[in-house]
Amino acid sequence: MIPAPPWSLSYADGSANVFRFTATASGVHVVYDPVTPATSSTGMYSGGAPLDAQLAPDDPRIAMLWQHVRGLEADTAHHVADRCKGDGALTIDGRTVLIARAATRTFEAWLTSAILGPT
């Protein structure tokens, strides 16, 4: 179920690339803030191109986003107390859940294809 706006959601993947979603009545603002070689620990990694886009309120990707998020929230067996390299950090309206890498792969693949792919 998609919460009524306003809401905010962010996800930092295991490489520290960050997706931010902010909903208002007019739609969902999406920002992807990737790691760059200048900010990576190795000086070489790049998370790709940044994104700043707006999704219409009825965009089906919003429902799919929340389906993934609710699944990760409910899967408490994969929640971790301390974030290690590779683990994800999901923040929903200011509340953060740390998730072991094993449970985030499907969500990260979906973010890459559905959000960073066509907009």
N, C-alpha and C positions, 0 to 999 in steps of 0.2 A: 504494500500500500504506500502510495506517495503522500507524504505529509503536506498539509496546506502551507503555502508560503506565508511568511518568509521562513526560509531555512538555509542553513549553510552546511557544507560537507567538504572535507578535504581528505585526500589520500596521498601519503608519501610512500612511494614504493621502496623496495629493498635497496635501490641505488640512490635514494634521496630525491628523485624526481617527484614533483608535487602537482597533483590535480586539485583545483579548487572549483567548487560548484556553489553558486549563490542564487537562490530562487526568490523571485518577486512575482507579483500577479502577472507581469508582462513576459515572464519566461525565466530561463536559467542562464546565468552568465557563467561561462566555463573559461578557466585559465589553466594552462599547463605551463609550469615553470621547471624546465629541465636543468639538470646539472650540465655545466659547460666544462671544457678542459681547464679553464681558468679557476673553476671552483671545485674540481674533482680532487680527490686525495692523490690520484696518480698523475694528474696533470694531463691526462690523455682522454679520459672518458667523456663522452657526450651523450646526453639523453635525447638528442634530436632537436628539432625546431620548436620554439615556443608556440603557444596557441592562445588566442583571445577571441572567443566566439560567443554567440548568443543562440540558445536553443528556444524554439517556440514552446509555449506552455503545454502543447499537446504532442510534442516530439516523443515518439515511442522509446527513445533512448533513456528518457528520464525514468520511466517505469522499470526498464531493465537495470538501470543504475541502482535503484532502490531494491530490486530483487537481489542483486549481488550483495549490497550493503546489509540487508536484513539477514541474509544467509551467513555472512561473516560474523555479524553480531551474535547470532544464535549459536554458532559453532564454538562454544566456550572451551572445548578440548584443545583448540589451536590458539587460544589467547595466551599471551606470555606476559610475565611481569616486567622483564627487561628486554629492550629491543636490541637485537644483534644485527650485524650486517646481513642483509637479505630479507629481514622481516619488514612487514608493512605497518604503517600507523594510520588508522582510520579515525578521523575526528568529526563528530556529528554534533552540531550546535555547541561546540566547546568541550564535549566529552570525548576523550581519546581511548581507543582500544588498540592494543598492540597485538599483531597477528603473525604467527610463525609463517615463514616462507612457504612451507608445504601447502598451506591453505589459500595462498594469495595468487597462485599462478593463473587460474582461470579468470579471475577478476582482472588481473593485469593484462592478460591477452585480450580480453574484451575492451578494456580502456584503450589499448593501442589500436585495435581495429575499428571500434565504433566511435571513439572520440577523436583520436588523432588522425584516423583515416578520413572518411568523408565527413564534412561538416555542413 
